[in-house]
Amino acid sequence: MVKCKDCGQTFGSTQALSSHVRNVHAVGPKTEDQVESDSGILDLKKEVRRAELSSRLERLKASMAGGKTDLLFLELDRLGKEVADLKKSNGELRATIAAFED
């Protein structure tokens, strides 16, 4: 769950929040080509990611305070997959950059 910083409305996904901010608060790019280059959208994505991670951490803390470790192992597995995906993306970006440098 992520919350809009402007109006406080809660959304179930980052995509829903991004659409809300773009449509309701008129924050966003003018054309589809500018989506990733618009610094406001990139900042919003970072903020939403931080909120998601914070929410996951709070759920994990609450679970562990209750003496349960099931959520810990699920979260570790999820983080492991995210790290693997990021490493793959990083490798692909490095290869693309190397191709442009040649």
Secondary structure, 3 states (H helix, E strand, C coil): CEECCCCCCEECCHHHHHHHHHHHCCCCCCCHHHCCCCHHHHHHHHHHHHHHHHHHHHHHHHHHHCCCCHHHHHHHHHHHHHHHHHHHHHHHHHHHHHHHHC
